[in-house]
Amino acid sequence: MKVEDYLVERFGLLMSISDLADLLGRSPDGVRVSLYSDTEVSRKLKPTMVKVGRRVYFRTLQVKDALDLEPSDYGAC
């Protein structure tokens, strides 16, 4: 199974902050704080953000590319 297939199956095409926190192994508040600081990770993740109303989502496939995820990173293989 490809990384893209696994992530889309698990999270769908859009990830919430909770989903992203689960993927990164952090708390949702920790992810939220790190997104609004100027770090390398936040600069990679900000282009993947989409606002739907007041909610913030992340494009799953772009998150995979931004974080350079490999099969061993998530343990699905």
Residue pairs with C-beta under 8 A, 6 or more apart in sequence:
1 76
1 77
3 64
3 69
3 70
3 71
3 73
3 74
3 76
4 61
4 64
6 74
6 76
7 23
7 60
7 61
7 63
7 64
7 69
7 74
8 60
8 61
11 19
11 23
11 60
12 60
13 59
13 60
13 61
14 50
14 52
14 57
14 58
14 59
14 60
15 23
15 57
15 58
15 59
15 60
15 63
16 55
16 56
16 57
16 58
17 28
17 31
17 32
17 56
17 58
18 28
19 58
20 31
20 45
20 58
20 63
21 27
21 28
21 30
21 31
23 63
23 74
24 31
26 34
34 41
34 42
35 42
35 45
35 46
35 49
36 42
44 66
44 67
45 58
45 63
45 66
45 67
47 62
47 66
48 58
48 59
48 62
48 63
48 66
49 56
49 57
49 58
50 56
50 57
50 58
50 59
51 57
63 69
71 77
